[in-house]
């Protein structure tokens, strides 16, 4: 299984989504080193992929203008997502989205694990 290790940088959305997209169709792990990752658009997780923090000091936080969830999977009807994991993270939505899907939104997803995750 392929693992991609990332460190916090200025444009975290582009970095994290590019890593997730690299794993589309093959699966693997995107491993986030300790730190705060600010994202400007929802992160989309693909089948057979895990988004894993080094520990609970990994925070994925939305930019103040992100409308919608911070992390998504299976939100397009033609796409069935399966076998995903979100682990060892704090996910924080700063914007007032006015919806119940503030942090993580999974729609058409089979076999998912959310473990040791705090939603703020």
Backbone atoms as SQL, in Angstrom:
CREATE TABLE atoms (id INTEGER PRIMARY KEY, chain TEXT, resi INTEGER, resn TEXT, atom TEXT, x REAL, y REAL, z REAL);
INSERT INTO atoms VALUES
  (1, 'A', 1, 'UNK', 'N', 0.848, -1.176, 0.000),
  (2, 'A', 1, 'UNK', 'CA', 0.000, 0.000, 0.000),
  (3, 'A', 1, 'UNK', 'C', 0.895, 1.242, 0.000),
  (4, 'A', 2, 'UNK', 'N', 0.572, 2.179, -0.845),
  (5, 'A', 2, 'UNK', 'CA', 1.350, 3.410, -0.966),
  (6, 'A', 2, 'UNK', 'C', 1.016, 4.369, 0.170),
  (7, 'A', 3, 'UNK', 'N', 2.053, 5.022, 0.731),
  (8, 'A', 3, 'UNK', 'CA', 1.867, 6.033, 1.770),
  (9, 'A', 3, 'UNK', 'C', 2.525, 7.321, 1.323),
  (10, 'A', 4, 'UNK', 'N', 1.796, 8.429, 1.437),
  (11, 'A', 4, 'UNK', 'CA', 2.315, 9.754, 1.120),
  (12, 'A', 4, 'UNK', 'C', 2.347, 10.545, 2.415),
  (13, 'A', 5, 'UNK', 'N', 3.524, 11.056, 2.793),
  (14, 'A', 5, 'UNK', 'CA', 3.690, 11.809, 4.035),
  (15, 'A', 5, 'UNK', 'C', 3.741, 13.294, 3.709),
  (16, 'A', 6, 'UNK', 'N', 2.932, 14.089, 4.420),
  (17, 'A', 6, 'UNK', 'CA', 2.866, 15.531, 4.191),
  (18, 'A', 6, 'UNK', 'C', 3.187, 16.304, 5.460),
  (19, 'A', 7, 'UNK', 'N', 3.699, 17.513, 5.271),
  (20, 'A', 7, 'UNK', 'CA', 3.952, 18.463, 6.357),
  (21, 'A', 7, 'UNK', 'C', 3.159, 19.730, 6.067),
  (22, 'A', 8, 'UNK', 'N', 2.773, 20.483, 7.099),
  (23, 'A', 8, 'UNK', 'CA', 2.003, 21.714, 6.868),
  (24, 'A', 8, 'UNK', 'C', 2.789, 22.709, 6.007),
  (25, 'A', 9, 'UNK', 'N', 2.098, 23.296, 5.026),
  (26, 'A', 9, 'UNK', 'CA', 2.662, 24.360, 4.196),
  (27, 'A', 9, 'UNK', 'C', 1.605, 25.445, 4.035),
  (28, 'A', 10, 'UNK', 'N', 1.905, 26.465, 3.244),
  (29, 'A', 10, 'UNK', 'CA', 0.974, 27.586, 3.101),
  (30, 'A', 10, 'UNK', 'C', -0.359, 27.168, 2.481),
  (31, 'A', 11, 'UNK', 'N', -0.337, 26.462, 1.351),
  (32, 'A', 11, 'UNK', 'CA', -1.580, 26.056, 0.688),
  (33, 'A', 11, 'UNK', 'C', -1.820, 24.569, 0.931),
  (34, 'A', 12, 'UNK', 'N', -2.389, 24.254, 2.080),
  (35, 'A', 12, 'UNK', 'CA', -2.569, 22.863, 2.451),
  (36, 'A', 12, 'UNK', 'C', -3.618, 22.143, 1.631),
  (37, 'A', 13, 'UNK', 'N', -4.669, 22.841, 1.168),
  (38, 'A', 13, 'UNK', 'CA', -5.704, 22.170, 0.370),
  (39, 'A', 13, 'UNK', 'C', -5.080, 21.548, -0.871),
  (40, 'A', 14, 'UNK', 'N', -4.321, 22.331, -1.616),
  (41, 'A', 14, 'UNK', 'CA', -3.723, 21.842, -2.855),
  (42, 'A', 14, 'UNK', 'C', -2.819, 20.648, -2.585),
  (43, 'A', 15, 'UNK', 'N', -2.019, 20.721, -1.554),
  (44, 'A', 15, 'UNK', 'CA', -1.085, 19.653, -1.207),
  (45, 'A', 15, 'UNK', 'C', -1.828, 18.368, -0.821),
  (46, 'A', 16, 'UNK', 'N', -2.800, 18.485, 0.065),
  (47, 'A', 16, 'UNK', 'CA', -3.518, 17.292, 0.542),
  (48, 'A', 16, 'UNK', 'C', -4.367, 16.697, -0.574),
  (49, 'A', 17, 'UNK', 'N', -5.104, 17.527, -1.306),
  (50, 'A', 17, 'UNK', 'CA', -5.959, 16.995, -2.364),
  (51, 'A', 17, 'UNK', 'C', -5.136, 16.349, -3.468),
  (52, 'A', 18, 'UNK', 'N', -3.991, 16.908, -3.804),
  (53, 'A', 18, 'UNK', 'CA', -3.119, 16.292, -4.809),
  (54, 'A', 18, 'UNK', 'C', -2.661, 14.903, -4.348),
  (55, 'A', 19, 'UNK', 'N', -2.338, 14.774, -3.065),
  (56, 'A', 19, 'UNK', 'CA', -1.937, 13.468, -2.532),
  (57, 'A', 19, 'UNK', 'C', -3.107, 12.485, -2.592),
  (58, 'A', 20, 'UNK', 'N', -4.304, 12.928, -2.188),
  (59, 'A', 20, 'UNK', 'CA', -5.485, 12.067, -2.265),
  (60, 'A', 20, 'UNK', 'C', -5.772, 11.659, -3.710),
  (61, 'A', 21, 'UNK', 'N', -5.657, 12.593, -4.634),
  (62, 'A', 21, 'UNK', 'CA', -5.909, 12.301, -6.050),
  (63, 'A', 21, 'UNK', 'C', -4.892, 11.313, -6.618),
  (64, 'A', 22, 'UNK', 'N', -3.649, 11.367, -6.135),
  (65, 'A', 22, 'UNK', 'CA', -2.619, 10.414, -6.565),
  (66, 'A', 22, 'UNK', 'C', -3.021, 8.989, -6.218),
  (67, 'A', 23, 'UNK', 'N', -3.768, 8.837, -5.128),
  (68, 'A', 23, 'UNK', 'CA', -4.174, 7.506, -4.671),
  (69, 'A', 23, 'UNK', 'C', -5.490, 7.029, -5.284),
  (70, 'A', 24, 'UNK', 'N', -6.149, 7.875, -6.065),
  (71, 'A', 24, 'UNK', 'CA', -7.421, 7.490, -6.688),
  (72, 'A', 24, 'UNK', 'C', -7.196, 6.285, -7.605),
  (73, 'A', 25, 'UNK', 'N', -7.986, 5.259, -7.399),
  (74, 'A', 25, 'UNK', 'CA', -7.892, 4.056, -8.217),
  (75, 'A', 25, 'UNK', 'C', -6.881, 3.031, -7.724),
  (76, 'A', 26, 'UNK', 'N', -5.945, 3.450, -6.858),
  (77, 'A', 26, 'UNK', 'CA', -4.947, 2.508, -6.345),
  (78, 'A', 26, 'UNK', 'C', -5.031, 2.349, -4.835),
  (79, 'A', 27, 'UNK', 'N', -5.488, 3.403, -4.136),
  (80, 'A', 27, 'UNK', 'CA', -5.601, 3.350, -2.690),
  (81, 'A', 27, 'UNK', 'C', -4.280, 3.606, -1.998),
  (82, 'A', 28, 'UNK', 'N', -4.355, 3.825, -0.689),
  (83, 'A', 28, 'UNK', 'CA', -3.167, 4.065, 0.115),
  (84, 'A', 28, 'UNK', 'C', -3.480, 4.987, 1.274),
  (85, 'A', 29, 'UNK', 'N', -2.427, 5.562, 1.833),
  (86, 'A', 29, 'UNK', 'CA', -2.560, 6.397, 3.026),
  (87, 'A', 29, 'UNK', 'C', -1.945, 7.764, 2.760),
  (88, 'A', 30, 'UNK', 'N', -2.680, 8.810, 3.101),
  (89, 'A', 30, 'UNK', 'CA', -2.111, 10.148, 3.174),
  (90, 'A', 30, 'UNK', 'C', -1.888, 10.398, 4.658),
  (91, 'A', 31, 'UNK', 'N', -0.621, 10.524, 5.038),
  (92, 'A', 31, 'UNK', 'CA', -0.211, 10.654, 6.430),
  (93, 'A', 31, 'UNK', 'C', 0.189, 12.104, 6.685),
  (94, 'A', 32, 'UNK', 'N', -0.480, 12.733, 7.634),
  (95, 'A', 32, 'UNK', 'CA', -0.214, 14.137, 7.952),
  (96, 'A', 32, 'UNK', 'C', 0.641, 14.236, 9.207),
  (97, 'A', 33, 'UNK', 'N', 1.803, 14.857, 9.071),
  (98, 'A', 33, 'UNK', 'CA', 2.670, 15.099, 10.224),
  (99, 'A', 33, 'UNK', 'C', 2.017, 16.134, 11.135),
  (100, 'A', 34, 'UNK', 'N', 2.458, 16.189, 12.382),
  (101, 'A', 34, 'UNK', 'CA', 1.885, 17.118, 13.359),
  (102, 'A', 34, 'UNK', 'C', 1.880, 18.544, 12.833),
  (103, 'A', 35, 'UNK', 'N', 0.795, 19.263, 13.122),
  (104, 'A', 35, 'UNK', 'CA', 0.683, 20.657, 12.725),
  (105, 'A', 35, 'UNK', 'C', -0.741, 21.008, 12.341),
  (106, 'A', 36, 'UNK', 'N', -0.922, 22.226, 11.899),
  (107, 'A', 36, 'UNK', 'CA', -2.234, 22.719, 11.479),
  (108, 'A', 36, 'UNK', 'C', -2.251, 22.849, 9.964),
  (109, 'A', 37, 'UNK', 'N', -3.281, 22.300, 9.359),
  (110, 'A', 37, 'UNK', 'CA', -3.464, 22.311, 7.914),
  (111, 'A', 37, 'UNK', 'C', -4.723, 23.123, 7.608),
  (112, 'A', 38, 'UNK', 'N', -4.576, 24.255, 6.944),
  (113, 'A', 38, 'UNK', 'CA', -5.723, 25.089, 6.602),
  (114, 'A', 38, 'UNK', 'C', -6.148, 24.753, 5.178),
  (115, 'A', 39, 'UNK', 'N', -7.442, 24.439, 5.008),
  (116, 'A', 39, 'UNK', 'CA', -7.947, 24.076, 3.679),
  (117, 'A', 39, 'UNK', 'C', -9.015, 25.071, 3.236),
  (118, 'A', 40, 'UNK', 'N', -9.007, 25.374, 1.947),
  (119, 'A', 40, 'UNK', 'CA', -9.916, 26.371, 1.389),
  (120, 'A', 40, 'UNK', 'C', -11.086, 25.759, 0.631),
  (121, 'A', 41, 'UNK', 'N', -11.052, 24.449, 0.403),
  (122, 'A', 41, 'UNK', 'CA', -12.123, 23.710, -0.263),
  (123, 'A', 41, 'UNK', 'C', -12.253, 22.355, 0.410),
  (124, 'A', 42, 'UNK', 'N', -13.401, 21.695, 0.258),
  (125, 'A', 42, 'UNK', 'CA', -13.558, 20.376, 0.874),
  (126, 'A', 42, 'UNK', 'C', -12.546, 19.377, 0.316),
  (127, 'A', 43, 'UNK', 'N', -11.938, 18.598, 1.187),
  (128, 'A', 43, 'UNK', 'CA', -11.036, 17.527, 0.775),
  (129, 'A', 43, 'UNK', 'C', -11.884, 16.323, 0.372),
  (130, 'A', 44, 'UNK', 'N', -11.581, 15.733, -0.776),
  (131, 'A', 44, 'UNK', 'CA', -12.354, 14.605, -1.290),
  (132, 'A', 44, 'UNK', 'C', -11.517, 13.330, -1.175),
  (133, 'A', 45, 'UNK', 'N', -12.040, 12.368, -0.421),
  (134, 'A', 45, 'UNK', 'CA', -11.351, 11.092, -0.218),
  (135, 'A', 45, 'UNK', 'C', -11.922, 10.054, -1.182),
  (136, 'A', 46, 'UNK', 'N', -11.040, 9.277, -1.791),
  (137, 'A', 46, 'UNK', 'CA', -11.418, 8.251, -2.770),
  (138, 'A', 46, 'UNK', 'C', -11.416, 6.866, -2.127),
  (139, 'A', 47, 'UNK', 'N', -11.931, 5.888, -2.844),
  (140, 'A', 47, 'UNK', 'CA', -11.979, 4.504, -2.349),
  (141, 'A', 47, 'UNK', 'C', -10.602, 3.990, -1.956),
  (142, 'A', 48, 'UNK', 'N', -10.612, 3.131, -0.939),
  (143, 'A', 48, 'UNK', 'CA', -9.411, 2.436, -0.471),
  (144, 'A', 48, 'UNK', 'C', -8.311, 3.393, -0.007),
  (145, 'A', 49, 'UNK', 'N', -8.725, 4.532, 0.545),
  (146, 'A', 49, 'UNK', 'CA', -7.783, 5.564, 0.965),
  (147, 'A', 49, 'UNK', 'C', -8.037, 5.939, 2.416),
  (148, 'A', 50, 'UNK', 'N', -6.955, 6.218, 3.132),
  (149, 'A', 50, 'UNK', 'CA', -7.056, 6.692, 4.507),
  (150, 'A', 50, 'UNK', 'C', -6.370, 8.047, 4.622),
  (151, 'A', 51, 'UNK', 'N', -6.975, 8.925, 5.401),
  (152, 'A', 51, 'UNK', 'CA', -6.391, 10.207, 5.769),
  (153, 'A', 51, 'UNK', 'C', -6.057, 10.077, 7.248),
  (154, 'A', 52, 'UNK', 'N', -4.756, 10.040, 7.572),
  (155, 'A', 52, 'UNK', 'CA', -4.314, 9.679, 8.914),
  (156, 'A', 52, 'UNK', 'C', -3.383, 10.752, 9.466),
  (157, 'A', 53, 'UNK', 'N', -3.681, 11.221, 10.660),
  (158, 'A', 53, 'UNK', 'CA', -2.800, 12.154, 11.339),
  (159, 'A', 53, 'UNK', 'C', -1.766, 11.421, 12.165),
  (160, 'A', 54, 'UNK', 'N', -0.636, 12.077, 12.357),
  (161, 'A', 54, 'UNK', 'CA', 0.424, 11.507, 13.197),
  (162, 'A', 54, 'UNK', 'C', -0.098, 11.258, 14.605),
  (163, 'A', 55, 'UNK', 'N', -0.898, 12.190, 15.097),
  (164, 'A', 55, 'UNK', 'CA', -1.539, 12.083, 16.403),
  (165, 'A', 55, 'UNK', 'C', -2.605, 13.175, 16.476),
  (166, 'A', 56, 'UNK', 'N', -3.194, 13.349, 17.638),
  (167, 'A', 56, 'UNK', 'CA', -4.278, 14.335, 17.745),
  (168, 'A', 56, 'UNK', 'C', -3.778, 15.782, 17.708),
  (169, 'A', 57, 'UNK', 'N', -2.472, 15.997, 17.509),
  (170, 'A', 57, 'UNK', 'CA', -1.984, 17.361, 17.325),
  (171, 'A', 57, 'UNK', 'C', -2.069, 17.775, 15.857),
  (172, 'A', 58, 'UNK', 'N', -2.629, 16.914, 15.028),
  (173, 'A', 58, 'UNK', 'CA', -2.888, 17.251, 13.628),
  (174, 'A', 58, 'UNK', 'C', -4.282, 17.856, 13.549),
  (175, 'A', 59, 'UNK', 'N', -4.347, 19.110, 13.089),
  (176, 'A', 59, 'UNK', 'CA', -5.619, 19.819, 12.983),
  (177, 'A', 59, 'UNK', 'C', -5.829, 20.210, 11.528),
  (178, 'A', 60, 'UNK', 'N', -6.965, 19.779, 10.976),
  (179, 'A', 60, 'UNK', 'CA', -7.369, 20.257, 9.651),
  (180, 'A', 60, 'UNK', 'C', -8.457, 21.283, 9.906),
  (181, 'A', 61, 'UNK', 'N', -8.195, 22.515, 9.537),
  (182, 'A', 61, 'UNK', 'CA', -9.125, 23.596, 9.824),
  (183, 'A', 61, 'UNK', 'C', -9.522, 24.276, 8.515),
  (184, 'A', 62, 'UNK', 'N', -10.793, 24.626, 8.414),
  (185, 'A', 62, 'UNK', 'CA', -11.271, 25.303, 7.213),
  (186, 'A', 62, 'UNK', 'C', -10.821, 26.760, 7.218),
  (187, 'A', 63, 'UNK', 'N', -10.639, 27.300, 6.028),
  (188, 'A', 63, 'UNK', 'CA', -10.471, 28.747, 5.948),
  (189, 'A', 63, 'UNK', 'C', -11.828, 29.355, 6.306),
  (190, 'A', 64, 'UNK', 'N', -11.851, 30.619, 6.659),
  (191, 'A', 64, 'UNK', 'CA', -13.099, 31.237, 7.116),
  (192, 'A', 64, 'UNK', 'C', -14.145, 31.354, 6.016),
  (193, 'A', 65, 'UNK', 'N', -13.747, 31.169, 4.750),
  (194, 'A', 65, 'UNK', 'CA', -14.718, 31.285, 3.650),
  (195, 'A', 65, 'UNK', 'C', -15.099, 29.937, 3.033),
  (196, 'A', 66, 'UNK', 'N', -14.707, 28.826, 3.649),
  (197, 'A', 66, 'UNK', 'CA', -15.079, 27.513, 3.133),
  (198, 'A', 66, 'UNK', 'C', -16.527, 27.224, 3.490),
  (199, 'A', 67, 'UNK', 'N', -17.366, 27.160, 2.480),
  (200, 'A', 67, 'UNK', 'CA', -18.773, 26.817, 2.686),
  (201, 'A', 67, 'UNK', 'C', -18.927, 25.335, 2.369),
  (202, 'A', 68, 'UNK', 'N', -19.406, 24.584, 3.323),
  (203, 'A', 68, 'UNK', 'CA', -19.543, 23.149, 3.147),
  (204, 'A', 68, 'UNK', 'C', -18.617, 22.421, 4.089),
  (205, 'A', 69, 'UNK', 'N', -18.572, 21.100, 3.968),
  (206, 'A', 69, 'UNK', 'CA', -17.770, 20.300, 4.886),
  (207, 'A', 69, 'UNK', 'C', -16.278, 20.449, 4.621),
  (208, 'A', 70, 'UNK', 'N', -15.478, 20.069, 5.588),
  (209, 'A', 70, 'UNK', 'CA', -14.025, 20.092, 5.455),
  (210, 'A', 70, 'UNK', 'C', -13.552, 18.844, 4.695),
  (211, 'A', 71, 'UNK', 'N', -14.180, 17.697, 4.966),
  (212, 'A', 71, 'UNK', 'CA', -13.813, 16.432, 4.323),
  (213, 'A', 71, 'UNK', 'C', -15.083, 15.795, 3.751),
  (214, 'A', 72, 'UNK', 'N', -15.002, 15.291, 2.510),
  (215, 'A', 72, 'UNK', 'CA', -16.152, 14.647, 1.874),
  (216, 'A', 72, 'UNK', 'C', -15.741, 13.333, 1.214),
  (217, 'A', 73, 'UNK', 'N', -16.735, 12.495, 0.961),
  (218, 'A', 73, 'UNK', 'CA', -16.542, 11.280, 0.165),
  (219, 'A', 73, 'UNK', 'C', -17.898, 10.841, -0.356),
  (220, 'A', 74, 'UNK', 'N', -17.920, 10.379, -1.603),
  (221, 'A', 74, 'UNK', 'CA', -19.129, 9.822, -2.193),
  (222, 'A', 74, 'UNK', 'C', -20.254, 10.802, -2.413),
  (223, 'A', 75, 'UNK', 'N', -19.935, 12.053, -2.688),
  (224, 'A', 75, 'UNK', 'CA', -20.987, 13.064, -2.785),
  (225, 'A', 75, 'UNK', 'C', -21.559, 13.219, -4.186),
  (226, 'A', 76, 'UNK', 'N', -21.046, 12.489, -5.143),
  (227, 'A', 76, 'UNK', 'CA', -21.597, 12.529, -6.496),
  (228, 'A', 76, 'UNK', 'C', -22.269, 11.205, -6.772),
  (229, 'A', 77, 'UNK', 'N', -23.481, 11.234, -7.256),
  (230, 'A', 77, 'UNK', 'CA', -24.303, 10.030, -7.380),
  (231, 'A', 77, 'UNK', 'C', -23.661, 8.940, -8.244),
  (232, 'A', 78, 'UNK', 'N', -22.849, 9.314, -9.225),
  (233, 'A', 78, 'UNK', 'CA', -22.222, 8.312, -10.076),
  (234, 'A', 78, 'UNK', 'C', -20.995, 7.667, -9.412),
  (235, 'A', 79, 'UNK', 'N', -20.646, 8.146, -8.256),
  (236, 'A', 79, 'UNK', 'CA', -19.430, 7.696, -7.588),
  (237, 'A', 79, 'UNK', 'C', -19.767, 6.919, -6.319),
  (238, 'A', 80, 'UNK', 'N', -19.380, 5.674, -6.268),
  (239, 'A', 80, 'UNK', 'CA', -19.531, 4.876, -5.055),
  (240, 'A', 80, 'UNK', 'C', -18.160, 4.751, -4.416),
  (241, 'A', 81, 'UNK', 'N', -18.034, 5.165, -3.173),
  (242, 'A', 81, 'UNK', 'CA', -16.760, 5.132, -2.469),
  (243, 'A', 81, 'UNK', 'C', -16.834, 4.054, -1.397),
  (244, 'A', 82, 'UNK', 'N', -15.758, 3.299, -1.261),
  (245, 'A', 82, 'UNK', 'CA', -15.735, 2.252, -0.248),
  (246, 'A', 82, 'UNK', 'C', -14.350, 2.141, 0.374),
  (247, 'A', 83, 'UNK', 'N', -14.354, 1.625, 1.600),
  (248, 'A', 83, 'UNK', 'CA', -13.107, 1.341, 2.317),
  (249, 'A', 83, 'UNK', 'C', -12.256, 2.594, 2.523),
  (250, 'A', 84, 'UNK', 'N', -12.800, 3.550, 3.260),
  (251, 'A', 84, 'UNK', 'CA', -12.032, 4.756, 3.573),
  (252, 'A', 84, 'UNK', 'C', -11.829, 4.860, 5.083),
  (253, 'A', 85, 'UNK', 'N', -10.801, 5.593, 5.464),
  (254, 'A', 85, 'UNK', 'CA', -10.535, 5.808, 6.881),
  (255, 'A', 85, 'UNK', 'C', -10.120, 7.242, 7.133),
  (256, 'A', 86, 'UNK', 'N', -10.581, 7.779, 8.239),
  (257, 'A', 86, 'UNK', 'CA', -10.176, 9.106, 8.715),
  (258, 'A', 86, 'UNK', 'C', -9.770, 8.891, 10.167),
  (259, 'A', 87, 'UNK', 'N', -8.482, 9.134, 10.480),
  (260, 'A', 87, 'UNK', 'CA', -7.970, 8.728, 11.788),
  (261, 'A', 87, 'UNK', 'C', -7.024, 9.769, 12.384),
  (262, 'A', 88, 'UNK', 'N', -7.059, 9.884, 13.703),
  (263, 'A', 88, 'UNK', 'CA', -6.098, 10.664, 14.483),
  (264, 'A', 88, 'UNK', 'C', -6.037, 12.135, 14.067),
  (265, 'A', 89, 'UNK', 'N', -7.189, 12.781, 13.979),
  (266, 'A', 89, 'UNK', 'CA', -7.254, 14.175, 13.538),
  (267, 'A', 89, 'UNK', 'C', -8.207, 14.987, 14.398),
  (268, 'A', 90, 'UNK', 'N', -8.018, 16.282, 14.365),
  (269, 'A', 90, 'UNK', 'CA', -9.031, 17.234, 14.805),
  (270, 'A', 90, 'UNK', 'C', -9.478, 17.952, 13.535),
  (271, 'A', 91, 'UNK', 'N', -10.779, 17.969, 13.284),
  (272, 'A', 91, 'UNK', 'CA', -11.319, 18.639, 12.103),
  (273, 'A', 91, 'UNK', 'C', -12.159, 19.803, 12.594),
  (274, 'A', 92, 'UNK', 'N', -11.812, 21.001, 12.137),
  (275, 'A', 92, 'UNK', 'CA', -12.473, 22.210, 12.636),
  (276, 'A', 92, 'UNK', 'C', -13.027, 23.026, 11.479),
  (277, 'A', 93, 'UNK', 'N', -14.324, 23.328, 11.538),
  (278, 'A', 93, 'UNK', 'CA', -14.987, 24.179, 10.545),
  (279, 'A', 93, 'UNK', 'C', -15.166, 25.562, 11.146),
  (280, 'A', 94, 'UNK', 'N', -14.479, 26.556, 10.583),
  (281, 'A', 94, 'UNK', 'CA', -14.557, 27.922, 11.110),
  (282, 'A', 94, 'UNK', 'C', -15.739, 28.708, 10.554),
  (283, 'A', 95, 'UNK', 'N', -16.107, 28.434, 9.303),
  (284, 'A', 95, 'UNK', 'CA', -17.186, 29.181, 8.670),
  (285, 'A', 95, 'UNK', 'C', -18.532, 28.693, 9.180),
  (286, 'A', 96, 'UNK', 'N', -19.504, 29.570, 9.226),
  (287, 'A', 96, 'UNK', 'CA', -20.871, 29.191, 9.572),
  (288, 'A', 96, 'UNK', 'C', -21.543, 28.713, 8.304),
  (289, 'A', 97, 'UNK', 'N', -21.595, 27.391, 8.108),
  (290, 'A', 97, 'UNK', 'CA', -22.114, 26.834, 6.864),
  (291, 'A', 97, 'UNK', 'C', -23.635, 26.801, 6.829),
  (292, 'A', 98, 'UNK', 'N', -24.262, 26.896, 7.980),
  (293, 'A', 98, 'UNK', 'CA', -25.719, 26.829, 8.020),
  (294, 'A', 98, 'UNK', 'C', -26.255, 25.445, 7.734),
  (295, 'A', 99, 'UNK', 'N', -25.390, 24.421, 7.734),
  (296, 'A', 99, 'UNK', 'CA', -25.822, 23.054, 7.475),
  (297, 'A', 99, 'UNK', 'C', -25.326, 22.152, 8.587),
  (298, 'A', 100, 'UNK', 'N', -25.808, 20.929, 8.567),
  (299, 'A', 100, 'UNK', 'CA', -25.355, 19.970, 9.580),
  (300, 'A', 100, 'UNK', 'C', -24.081, 19.250, 9.147),
  (301, 'A', 101, 'UNK', 'N', -23.603, 19.514, 7.946),
  (302, 'A', 101, 'UNK', 'CA', -22.409, 18.826, 7.440),
  (303, 'A', 101, 'UNK', 'C', -21.179, 19.713, 7.572),
  (304, 'A', 102, 'UNK', 'N', -20.913, 20.163, 8.766),
  (305, 'A', 102, 'UNK', 'CA', -19.861, 21.146, 8.959),
  (306, 'A', 102, 'UNK', 'C', -18.455, 20.584, 8.867),
  (307, 'A', 103, 'UNK', 'N', -18.227, 19.381, 9.323),
  (308, 'A', 103, 'UNK', 'CA', -16.857, 18.858, 9.349),
  (309, 'A', 103, 'UNK', 'C', -16.637, 17.738, 8.333),
  (310, 'A', 104, 'UNK', 'N', -17.402, 16.667, 8.440),
  (311, 'A', 104, 'UNK', 'CA', -17.245, 15.523, 7.544),
  (312, 'A', 104, 'UNK', 'C', -18.607, 15.177, 6.956),
  (313, 'A', 105, 'UNK', 'N', -18.649, 14.978, 5.626),
  (314, 'A', 105, 'UNK', 'CA', -19.895, 14.597, 4.975),
  (315, 'A', 105, 'UNK', 'C', -19.630, 13.394, 4.071),
  (316, 'A', 106, 'UNK', 'N', -20.274, 12.272, 4.393),
  (317, 'A', 106, 'UNK', 'CA', -20.167, 11.047, 3.606),
  (318, 'A', 106, 'UNK', 'C', -21.546, 10.726, 3.066),
  (319, 'A', 107, 'UNK', 'N', -21.661, 10.502, 1.747),
  (320, 'A', 107, 'UNK', 'CA', -22.979, 10.238, 1.179),
  (321, 'A', 107, 'UNK', 'C', -23.119, 8.803, 0.681),
  (322, 'A', 108, 'UNK', 'N', -22.449, 8.444, -0.378),
  (323, 'A', 108, 'UNK', 'CA', -22.540, 7.085, -0.916),
  (324, 'A', 108, 'UNK', 'C', -21.230, 6.387, -0.587),
  (325, 'A', 109, 'UNK', 'N', -21.132, 5.879, 0.646),
  (326, 'A', 109, 'UNK', 'CA', -19.884, 5.302, 1.137),
  (327, 'A', 109, 'UNK', 'C', -20.187, 3.978, 1.839),
  (328, 'A', 110, 'UNK', 'N', -19.428, 2.954, 1.513),
  (329, 'A', 110, 'UNK', 'CA', -19.514, 1.662, 2.192),
  (330, 'A', 110, 'UNK', 'C', -18.190, 1.389, 2.891),
  (331, 'A', 111, 'UNK', 'N', -18.268, 0.837, 4.088),
  (332, 'A', 111, 'UNK', 'CA', -17.085, 0.435, 4.848),
  (333, 'A', 111, 'UNK', 'C', -16.159, 1.613, 5.131),
  (334, 'A', 112, 'UNK', 'N', -16.524, 2.405, 6.101),
  (335, 'A', 112, 'UNK', 'CA', -15.673, 3.518, 6.486),
  (336, 'A', 112, 'UNK', 'C', -15.370, 3.452, 7.978),
  (337, 'A', 113, 'UNK', 'N', -14.195, 3.984, 8.327),
  (338, 'A', 113, 'UNK', 'CA', -13.759, 4.041, 9.716),
  (339, 'A', 113, 'UNK', 'C', -13.404, 5.477, 10.031),
  (340, 'A', 114, 'UNK', 'N', -13.995, 5.994, 11.092),
  (341, 'A', 114, 'UNK', 'CA', -13.600, 7.281, 11.649),
  (342, 'A', 114, 'UNK', 'C', -13.139, 6.967, 13.065),
  (343, 'A', 115, 'UNK', 'N', -11.835, 7.132, 13.316),
  (344, 'A', 115, 'UNK', 'CA', -11.255, 6.680, 14.580),
  (345, 'A', 115, 'UNK', 'C', -10.373, 7.772, 15.171),
  (346, 'A', 116, 'UNK', 'N', -10.594, 8.064, 16.451),
  (347, 'A', 116, 'UNK', 'CA', -9.796, 9.041, 17.168),
  (348, 'A', 116, 'UNK', 'C', -9.831, 10.410, 16.468),
  (349, 'A', 117, 'UNK', 'N', -11.042, 10.831, 16.114),
  (350, 'A', 117, 'UNK', 'CA', -11.256, 12.101, 15.401),
  (351, 'A', 117, 'UNK', 'C', -12.152, 12.980, 16.258),
  (352, 'A', 118, 'UNK', 'N', -11.738, 14.236, 16.413),
  (353, 'A', 118, 'UNK', 'CA', -12.552, 15.241, 17.124),
  (354, 'A', 118, 'UNK', 'C', -13.074, 16.224, 16.104),
  (355, 'A', 119, 'UNK', 'N', -14.386, 16.490, 16.159),
  (356, 'A', 119, 'UNK', 'CA', -15.023, 17.461, 15.270),
  (357, 'A', 119, 'UNK', 'C', -15.343, 18.726, 16.061),
  (358, 'A', 120, 'UNK', 'N', -14.900, 19.872, 15.550),
  (359, 'A', 120, 'UNK', 'CA', -15.097, 21.139, 16.258),
  (360, 'A', 120, 'UNK', 'C', -15.871, 22.070, 15.356);
